[in-house]
């Protein structure tokens, strides 16, 4: 069964850090681009970061550039999102997703419509 499972969310104060994990099963994760997305209450789901299949090229939305880092551990079939210097506006449910196409790359802000397999999401709350 093809699925993604996120974990690592929680509540932190502004300036804090969290590391989200996205564990894949039923497929080899580095054969697809993997994206991280977030959705805040009342807002549309937006792309945060993505990592290409094979070469591992990464891309970040301007709002998180310099603060978030996406990485992949092929041995664990897991993608991570390290989030530092968190701000209240980062509060959202965070989702990881697998791109529709095998061998896909990531060269721009990921679009939800291009991603087919989604995890259940993990809540991140940044508040003092």
C-alpha positions as CSV (number, residue, x, y, z in Angstrom):
1,X,0.0,0.0,0.0
2,X,1.4,3.4,-1.1
3,X,1.3,5.8,1.8
4,X,3.0,8.7,3.5
5,X,2.9,9.3,7.2
6,X,4.0,12.6,8.8
7,X,5.1,13.2,12.4
8,X,7.0,15.7,14.4
9,X,4.5,18.5,14.7
10,X,3.8,20.3,18.0
11,X,3.6,23.6,19.7
12,X,6.6,25.9,20.0
13,X,7.3,29.5,20.9
14,X,8.4,32.0,18.2
15,X,12.0,31.4,17.4
16,X,11.8,27.7,18.2
17,X,12.5,24.7,16.0
18,X,10.8,21.5,14.9
19,X,11.7,18.7,12.6
20,X,9.0,17.1,10.6
21,X,9.3,13.5,9.2
22,X,7.6,12.0,6.3
23,X,7.9,8.2,6.1
24,X,7.1,6.5,2.9
25,X,5.8,2.9,2.4
26,X,4.9,1.0,-0.7
27,X,7.3,2.8,-3.0
28,X,10.9,4.0,-3.1
29,X,10.8,7.6,-2.0
30,X,13.8,8.9,-4.1
31,X,12.1,7.9,-7.3
32,X,9.7,10.8,-7.0
33,X,9.8,14.5,-6.1
34,X,8.4,14.9,-2.6
35,X,6.8,18.2,-1.5
36,X,5.9,19.7,1.8
37,X,2.8,21.8,2.0
38,X,0.9,23.6,4.7
39,X,-2.6,24.8,5.2
40,X,-3.6,27.4,7.8
41,X,-7.3,27.9,8.9
42,X,-9.3,29.7,6.2
43,X,-6.4,29.6,3.7
44,X,-5.6,27.6,0.7
45,X,-3.0,24.8,0.8
46,X,0.4,26.2,-0.2
47,X,3.7,24.7,-1.2
48,X,6.6,25.2,1.2
49,X,9.5,23.1,-0.1
50,X,10.2,20.2,-2.4
51,X,13.1,17.8,-3.2
52,X,13.6,16.2,-6.6
53,X,14.0,12.5,-7.2
54,X,17.5,11.2,-7.8
55,X,19.6,14.3,-7.7
56,X,17.9,15.7,-4.6
57,X,17.6,19.3,-5.9
58,X,15.6,21.4,-3.5
59,X,13.4,24.4,-3.7
60,X,11.9,26.7,-1.0
61,X,9.1,29.2,-1.0
62,X,10.3,32.7,-0.3
63,X,8.4,32.7,3.0
64,X,10.6,29.9,4.5
65,X,13.9,30.3,2.6
66,X,16.8,30.4,5.0
67,X,14.7,29.0,7.8
68,X,13.5,25.6,6.6
69,X,15.6,22.8,5.2
70,X,14.3,19.8,3.4
71,X,16.4,16.6,3.3
72,X,16.0,12.9,2.4
73,X,17.3,9.7,4.0
74,X,17.1,7.0,1.4
75,X,18.0,4.2,3.8
76,X,15.0,5.2,5.9
77,X,12.7,6.1,3.0
78,X,12.1,9.3,4.8
79,X,12.0,13.0,4.0
80,X,12.5,15.6,6.7
81,X,11.6,19.3,7.0
82,X,13.8,21.1,9.6
83,X,12.1,24.2,10.6
84,X,14.1,26.9,12.5
85,X,13.3,30.4,13.6
86,X,9.6,29.6,13.5
87,X,7.1,32.5,13.4
88,X,3.4,32.6,14.3
89,X,2.6,32.8,10.6
90,X,4.1,29.3,10.2
91,X,1.2,27.9,12.2
92,X,-0.6,25.4,10.0
93,X,-1.2,21.7,9.3
94,X,1.8,20.4,7.4
95,X,1.5,17.7,4.7
96,X,4.0,15.8,2.7
97,X,3.1,14.5,-0.7
98,X,4.4,12.5,-3.6
99,X,4.5,13.9,-7.1
100,X,2.3,12.4,-9.7
101,X,5.2,11.4,-12.0
102,X,8.0,8.9,-11.6
103,X,11.4,10.6,-11.9
104,X,9.8,14.0,-11.2
105,X,11.9,17.0,-10.4
106,X,11.4,20.1,-8.3
107,X,12.3,23.4,-9.8
108,X,9.7,25.8,-8.5
109,X,7.3,26.2,-5.6
110,X,5.4,22.9,-5.5
111,X,1.8,23.0,-6.7
112,X,-0.7,20.8,-4.8
113,X,-2.3,19.7,-8.1
114,X,0.9,18.0,-9.3
115,X,1.0,15.8,-6.2
116,X,-0.9,12.6,-6.0
117,X,-0.2,10.8,-2.7
118,X,-0.8,12.7,0.5
119,X,-0.1,12.1,4.2
120,X,-2.6,12.8,6.9
121,X,-0.9,16.0,8.1
122,X,0.7,17.1,11.3
123,X,-0.2,20.3,13.2
124,X,2.4,23.0,13.8
125,X,1.5,25.8,16.2
126,X,3.8,28.7,16.9
127,X,2.6,30.9,19.7
128,X,3.9,32.7,22.8
